[in-house]
Amino acid sequence: MPFKENISATSSKILELLKDKESLTSWQIKVSLNISSSLLYLALGSLENQNKVTIEPDGLNYKVTKINA
């Protein structure tokens, strides 16, 4: 799978994980999807840039919250 498509697919999977949750940590997402940190943060950056999630520092991780539009 081309890299850009992989980021897009991972972004969709992250939104699906957040569907029924108030928020998750970046670690919970990484472990649930079994992905590299690089892919995780590229996908999260893409989602934040599209105003689909907010990302806030949470200790050594980040708290990721879906924005309900």
Secondary structure by P-SEA (a helix, b strand, c coil): ccaaaaaaaaaaaaaaaacccccccaaaaaaaacccaaaaaaaaaaaaaaccbbbbbcccbbbbbbbcc
